[in-house]
Amino acid sequence: MRKTCEAIKKDNFYTSVSKLYKNNDGRTTVCQDCIKELFNQYTKTFEDKVTALYHICARFDWYFSKKILSEIDEGDTNFLSTYLRRTNLGLNRVKTFIDTLTECGGIGSNDSIIQNTILPASLTERSLDNSSVEKEYSNEWVGEYTVKERDYLDKYYAGLRSDYKIITENHRDYARKIAKASLYMDICFEDMMKGEKGAEIQYNKARETFDKLCQSAKFAESSRSINDVGLGSFGKIFEQVENEEYIYKHVPIKKDEIDEMLAAFQTIQKSL
């Protein structure tokens, strides 16, 4: 892992979920001070913080979001850091710059995307595109969800099936409910971090529902048996002993010559 910045040898880095930094403990290889300085240079060049932020996100593979920008005051003296903290909340925390391009329907060979699809309406003549937040009914998830929400549910459900033994239809039903509860809990958490009124109460209720579903389905980490993590038949025995359910079953074993000799030796010792 890189211990110091490539430029000025400092070690205060921003976190990142980009694959570019997976071998650097999920941290950028350029320190916060250098990135902030580069952001300031871009701001002077483009005479606009939003355009500067777009180029910073493209360079360091961070998610660029018009929605998050609309919630930040451009006069914020910590504009860049505030934006990056917001992108680490809820569903946005796993997104990178490729998600920005995907949501905009792709990109051409130049930066016209900035004028046409990236900048908010206050900076262009184009209105905000709401196609990425339109909800459609999903038969699989029995409800209306956006594309990103369905993607979250699919990935969470796949993770549950990978981590646990989900065999019966009852298990699958619980797994889907847990995925939906997790999604709702993340949405409530994001609202709570924004300081919205009543969001903390909704988050606590969502978390309580999520925990109850996990316990009922026995998917909670604490309820997994030792056998589930790979100790085989020994895991079953350990679990039965802990639950006071283990009953020893004697299985006679045919003695060989060595066993006969040991038994005879013990008889001789007793007779002395």
Secondary structure, 3 states (H helix, E strand, C coil): CCCCCCCCCCCCEEECCCHHHHHHCCEEEEEHHHHHHHHHHHHHHHCCHHHHHHHHHHHHCCCCCHHHHHCCCCCCCCHHHHHHHHHCCHHHHHCCHHHHHHHCCCCCCCCHHHHHHHCCHHHCCCCCCCHHHCCEEECCCCEEECHHHHHHHHHHHHHHHHHCCCCCHHHHHHHHHHHHHHHHHHHHHHHHHCCCCCHHHHHHHHHHHHHHHHHHHCCCHHHCCHHHHCCHHHHHHHHHHHCCCCCCCCCCCCCCHHHHHHHHHHHHHHHC
